[in-house]
């Protein structure tokens, strides 16, 4: 193997490792976001049972919050993937 080929393979390996670390960071961030979303969903279940209408309003709010968290996560992920 020539020196140039070895250096090229080394650079390719380094880029691959960088991608792997970035994917691991994104995975960790997404797991954190999903835990936050689950906490938002579980929060109404842990509170004292309010009226039925109030329960529906809380559930709707939780769904909106989860959608927002997912949208922010998707935007964050797409920014990282675009680089």
N, C-alpha and C positions, 0 to 999 in steps of 0.2 A: 504494500500500500504506500502510495506517495504521501508526503507531508500535507499537501493541499487537500487530498481526500480525507485524511484523518482530521484535519482542522474543520472541514466542512461537516463531517459527521458529528464532531464535538459540538459545533454551533447548533446543528439540528437537534441534538440531544438537549442542549441547554434551553432552546426554545420550547421543546416539548415539556421539559420540567417546569418552565415558567408557566406554560399553559395549565399544567396539572395543578400547580399551586394556586393559580387564579381560579380554576374550577373548584378547588377545595374551599377557597375563601367564599366563593359564590354559594357553594353548598351550605357552608356554615351560616352564612347570612340568611339564606332561604329557610334553613331549619329554625333559626331564631325568629324569623317573621312568622313562620307557621305556628310556633309555640305561642307567640303573642296573639295570633288569630284564634288559636284554640282557647287561650285564656279569656278572650273576649266572648267566645261562644259559651264557655263554661260558667262565666261570671253570673249570668242571670239564673242559672240552675242552682247556684250556691246561695243566692239570696232568699229571703223569706218569700214564699209564693204570694205575689200581688194579685190583683184582679186579672181576669182573663184578657181584657183589653190592654191593660198595662203590659202583660206578658207578650202579647203580639207586637206592641210597640217596641219593647226591648229586643225582641228577636229580629225585627226589621232593622233596628239600629245596628245590631251585631252583624247582620248580613252586609249592611252598607259598609261597616268598618272593615270587614274581611275583604270585601271587594276592593276597597281603597288600599289596604295593605298589599293585596296581590298586584294591583295596578302599579303601585310604587316599586314593588319587587321586580315586576316585569320590566319596567322602565330602567331600573338600576342594572338588571341583568343584560338588557339589550345594549346599554351603554358600554358595559364591559366587553360584550361579545363584538361590538362594532370596532373596538380598538385593535 
